[in-house]
Amino acid sequence: MKLLLILAAAALWLVFYSKLPAELPIHWNMKGEIDGYSTKLGAMLTNLGIMILLYLLFRFLPKIDPKKENYKSFSRSYSIINSSLFVFFFLINLMVILTGLGYDLSMNSLMPVILGGLFIVLGNYMQQVKPNYFVGIKTPWTLADENVWRQTHRFSSKVFVAAGIIVLLALLAPSEWRDFIILPSILGAALVSVGSSYYFFKKKKDFTSKM
């Protein structure tokens, strides 16, 4: 699936490249307004390059991970997490191309749906990820203790799903409020997840010291 998405994105660029303007939007703010441009060659190379780099990383990093044996026990979740990220970046490629072709996309509505959906998918499968050095909440505390890893990822999976739902619900809020809902939800989910790893580690350490 991942290679197919890369090939599909490359095919779209090749088919429509001559019809695209010299400059393309490559970044939108949380209000859906364009705030970054690039040459069409730069946009194509950057967006396709990200997908190719991700493919190479996801394919080869497990082979050099000291905990590579653990990947066998969450191979399905690993594949789904990878695929969801590839779908996300494929959609980014598609939106850049469509905008360049003159389609007036409502990024203010599309991005919450895409980001919210991504976080919900990541949250649903995060709890199945086993200890490793490349995927998941990798902190000194989760990597030091398998139980802390498990507790952190079970908790963080709920946090990510909740953040995804909040981002989706941001569609119901006035557009000027979305900045204050979406970004804090995403950053908050990441910070709470990292903080929870220390909490579970300290909780276990305190419990052990009392025994």
ZAKE-674526 format. One record per residue (C-alpha): residue number from 1; residue in one letter; x, y, z. Coordinates in Angstrom, 3 decimals. Layout:
ZAKE-674526
{r NUM,a,{X,Y,Z}} ...
END
This chain:
ZAKE-674526
{r 1,m,{0.000,0.000,0.000}} {r 2,k,{2.772,2.435,0.922}} {r 3,l,{4.590,2.006,-2.398}} {r 4,l,{1.291,2.370,-4.249}} {r 5,l,{0.624,5.684,-2.505}} {r 6,i,{4.098,6.946,-3.422}} {r 7,l,{3.594,5.886,-7.052}} {r 8,a,{0.106,7.418,-7.111}} {r 9,a,{1.431,10.727,-5.760}} {r 10,a,{4.295,10.695,-8.296}} {r 11,a,{1.847,9.945,-11.112}} {r 12,l,{-0.352,12.902,-10.106}} {r 13,w,{2.646,15.229,-10.137}} {r 14,l,{3.781,13.992,-13.564}} {r 15,v,{0.310,14.236,-15.110}} {r 16,f,{-0.461,17.744,-13.857}} {r 17,y,{3.030,19.250,-13.578}} {r 18,s,{2.851,21.239,-16.827}} {r 19,k,{-0.534,22.670,-15.807}} {r 20,l,{0.631,23.930,-12.423}} {r 21,p,{1.739,27.541,-11.821}} {r 22,a,{5.389,28.390,-11.183}} {r 23,e,{4.718,28.746,-7.440}} {r 24,l,{2.571,26.490,-5.281}} {r 25,p,{1.262,26.822,-1.734}} {r 26,i,{2.982,24.362,0.586}} {r 27,h,{1.757,25.455,3.997}} {r 28,w,{-1.472,26.660,5.552}} {r 29,n,{-2.065,28.145,9.001}} {r 30,m,{-4.740,26.864,11.353}} {r 31,k,{-7.252,29.266,9.813}} {r 32,g,{-6.769,27.595,6.447}} {r 33,e,{-4.902,30.571,5.012}} {r 34,i,{-1.862,30.015,2.782}} {r 35,d,{1.275,31.214,4.558}} {r 36,g,{4.037,29.473,2.621}} {r 37,y,{4.939,29.034,-1.070}} {r 38,s,{7.530,27.111,-3.076}} {r 39,t,{8.425,26.585,-6.704}} {r 40,k,{6.454,23.722,-8.200}} {r 41,l,{9.647,21.695,-8.580}} {r 42,g,{10.520,22.334,-4.941}} {r 43,a,{6.985,21.430,-3.837}} {r 44,m,{7.047,18.199,-5.814}} {r 45,l,{10.487,17.132,-4.585}} {r 46,t,{9.708,18.037,-0.981}} {r 47,n,{6.349,16.290,-0.779}} {r 48,l,{7.437,13.179,-2.661}} {r 49,g,{10.760,13.203,-0.805}} {r 50,i,{8.993,13.058,2.565}} {r 51,m,{7.037,9.981,1.492}} {r 52,i,{10.120,8.249,0.083}} {r 53,l,{12.151,9.040,3.212}} {r 54,l,{9.383,7.698,5.442}} {r 55,y,{9.219,4.529,3.369}} {r 56,l,{12.940,3.947,3.741}} {r 57,l,{12.902,4.725,7.472}} {r 58,f,{9.942,2.465,8.250}} {r 59,r,{11.438,-0.325,6.167}} {r 60,f,{15.004,-0.296,7.467}} {r 61,l,{14.964,1.151,11.006}} {r 62,p,{13.434,-2.020,12.519}} {r 63,k,{16.383,-3.984,11.154}} {r 64,i,{18.856,-1.973,13.266}} {r 65,d,{16.663,-1.560,16.336}} {r 66,p,{18.241,-3.307,19.382}} {r 67,k,{14.697,-4.463,20.214}} {r 68,k,{13.942,-5.614,16.671}} {r 69,e,{12.488,-8.928,17.851}} {r 70,n,{9.565,-7.023,19.394}} {r 71,y,{8.348,-5.826,16.001}} {r 72,k,{7.014,-9.307,15.257}} {r 73,s,{4.497,-8.952,18.084}} {r 74,f,{2.989,-5.705,16.782}} {r 75,s,{3.595,-6.020,13.042}} {r 76,r,{-0.068,-5.356,12.171}} {r 77,s,{-0.242,-2.218,14.309}} {r 78,y,{3.114,-1.066,12.938}} {r 79,s,{1.812,-1.461,9.398}} {r 80,i,{-1.433,0.417,10.143}} {r 81,i,{0.420,3.295,11.839}} {r 82,n,{2.790,3.511,8.863}} {r 83,s,{-0.048,3.388,6.365}} {r 84,s,{-2.027,6.107,8.149}} {r 85,l,{0.978,8.435,7.930}} {r 86,f,{1.378,7.660,4.227}} {r 87,v,{-2.310,8.417,3.616}} {r 88,f,{-1.824,11.719,5.462}} {r 89,f,{1.137,12.768,3.300}} {r 90,f,{-0.544,11.527,0.122}} {r 91,l,{-3.486,13.808,0.913}} {r 92,i,{-1.057,16.697,1.457}} {r 93,n,{0.384,16.047,-2.035}} {r 94,l,{-3.122,15.904,-3.471}} {r 95,m,{-4.212,19.146,-1.800}} {r 96,v,{-1.113,21.009,-2.996}} {r 97,i,{-1.746,19.856,-6.577}} {r 98,l,{-5.479,20.639,-6.502}} {r 99,t,{-4.847,24.086,-5.057}} {r 100,g,{-2.298,24.719,-7.794}} {r 101,l,{-4.868,23.696,-10.401}} {r 102,g,{-7.195,26.383,-9.104}} {r 103,y,{-9.515,24.402,-6.850}} {r 104,d,{-10.653,26.429,-3.863}} {r 105,l,{-10.205,23.881,-1.100}} {r 106,s,{-11.538,24.709,2.337}} {r 107,m,{-8.373,23.902,4.262}} {r 108,n,{-9.977,25.308,7.398}} {r 109,s,{-12.367,22.348,7.271}} {r 110,l,{-10.182,19.713,5.624}} {r 111,m,{-7.204,19.892,7.989}} {r 112,p,{-9.202,19.257,11.197}} {r 113,v,{-10.754,16.186,9.552}} {r 114,i,{-7.393,14.853,8.348}} {r 115,l,{-5.504,15.607,11.584}} {r 116,g,{-8.346,14.418,13.804}} {r 117,g,{-8.643,11.176,11.856}} {r 118,l,{-4.885,10.615,12.006}} {r 119,f,{-4.778,11.055,15.783}} {r 120,i,{-7.719,8.703,16.280}} {r 121,v,{-6.034,5.993,14.198}} {r 122,l,{-2.686,6.477,15.976}} {r 123,g,{-4.417,6.369,19.349}} {r 124,n,{-6.283,3.168,18.568}} {r 125,y,{-3.132,1.269,17.656}} {r 126,m,{-0.551,2.927,19.895}} {r 127,q,{-1.431,0.719,22.851}} {r 128,q,{-0.390,-2.370,20.882}} {r 129,v,{3.131,-1.102,20.192}} {r 130,k,{5.811,-3.032,22.078}} {r 131,p,{9.083,-1.536,23.393}} {r 132,n,{11.346,-0.293,20.610}} {r 133,y,{13.553,2.694,19.837}} {r 134,f,{11.689,4.191,16.860}} {r 135,v,{7.889,4.025,17.263}} {r 136,g,{5.746,5.231,20.155}} {r 137,i,{6.386,7.267,23.311}} {r 138,k,{10.131,6.791,23.581}} {r 139,t,{11.372,8.404,26.781}} {r 140,p,{14.107,7.324,29.206}} {r 141,w,{11.363,6.025,31.505}} {r 142,t,{9.447,3.904,28.980}} {r 143,l,{12.657,2.455,27.543}} {r 144,a,{13.924,1.613,31.023}} {r 145,d,{10.925,-0.468,32.053}} {r 146,e,{8.545,-2.589,29.984}} {r 147,n,{5.662,-2.124,32.437}} {r 148,v,{6.068,1.645,32.272}} {r 149,w,{6.055,1.390,28.464}} {r 150,r,{2.817,-0.601,28.540}} {r 151,q,{1.060,1.701,31.016}} {r 152,t,{2.174,4.818,29.149}} {r 153,h,{0.954,3.568,25.789}} {r 154,r,{-2.378,2.373,27.146}} {r 155,f,{-2.945,5.787,28.689}} {r 156,s,{-1.575,7.730,25.715}} {r 157,s,{-3.791,5.832,23.294}} {r 158,k,{-6.827,7.296,25.078}} {r 159,v,{-5.231,10.748,25.108}} {r 160,f,{-4.569,10.639,21.345}} {r 161,v,{-8.092,9.453,20.549}} {r 162,a,{-9.539,12.203,22.769}} {r 163,a,{-7.321,14.795,21.056}} {r 164,g,{-8.453,13.541,17.643}} {r 165,i,{-12.112,13.837,18.633}} {r 166,i,{-11.551,17.367,19.979}} {r 167,v,{-9.842,18.364,16.717}} {r 168,l,{-12.801,16.997,14.744}} {r 169,l,{-15.259,18.821,16.994}} {r 170,a,{-13.331,22.029,16.330}} {r 171,l,{-15.216,22.068,13.001}} {r 172,l,{-18.288,23.086,14.971}} {r 173,a,{-16.526,26.086,16.492}} {r 174,p,{-16.184,29.484,14.812}} {r 175,s,{-13.145,29.516,12.515}} {r 176,e,{-11.377,32.155,14.621}} {r 177,w,{-11.488,29.815,17.635}} {r 178,r,{-9.917,26.825,15.903}} {r 179,d,{-6.355,28.046,16.477}} {r 180,f,{-7.023,27.850,20.199}} {r 181,i,{-8.497,24.339,19.977}} {r 182,i,{-6.507,22.342,17.419}} {r 183,l,{-2.890,23.241,18.169}} {r 184,p,{-3.236,23.057,21.988}} {r 185,s,{-4.996,19.678,21.615}} {r 186,i,{-2.176,18.229,19.510}} {r 187,l,{0.641,19.663,21.630}} {r 188,g,{-1.221,18.791,24.815}} {r 189,a,{-1.608,15.150,23.755}} {r 190,a,{2.142,14.899,23.106}} {r 191,l,{3.131,16.610,26.370}} {r 192,v,{0.658,14.637,28.494}} {r 193,s,{1.885,11.384,26.943}} {r 194,v,{5.526,12.194,27.729}} {r 195,g,{4.603,13.379,31.221}} {r 196,s,{2.628,10.218,31.907}} {r 197,s,{5.724,8.102,31.233}} {r 198,y,{7.554,9.859,34.063}} {r 199,y,{4.485,9.559,36.310}} {r 200,f,{4.190,5.796,35.810}} {r 201,f,{7.945,5.353,36.250}} {r 202,k,{8.009,7.349,39.487}} {r 203,k,{4.892,5.603,40.750}} {r 204,k,{6.500,2.201,40.255}} {r 205,k,{9.784,3.362,41.780}} {r 206,d,{7.999,4.733,44.870}} {r 207,f,{6.004,1.511,45.193}} {r 208,t,{9.145,-0.624,44.901}} {r 209,s,{11.008,1.451,47.504}} {r 210,k,{8.209,0.873,50.043}} {r 211,m,{8.344,-2.899,49.680}} 
END
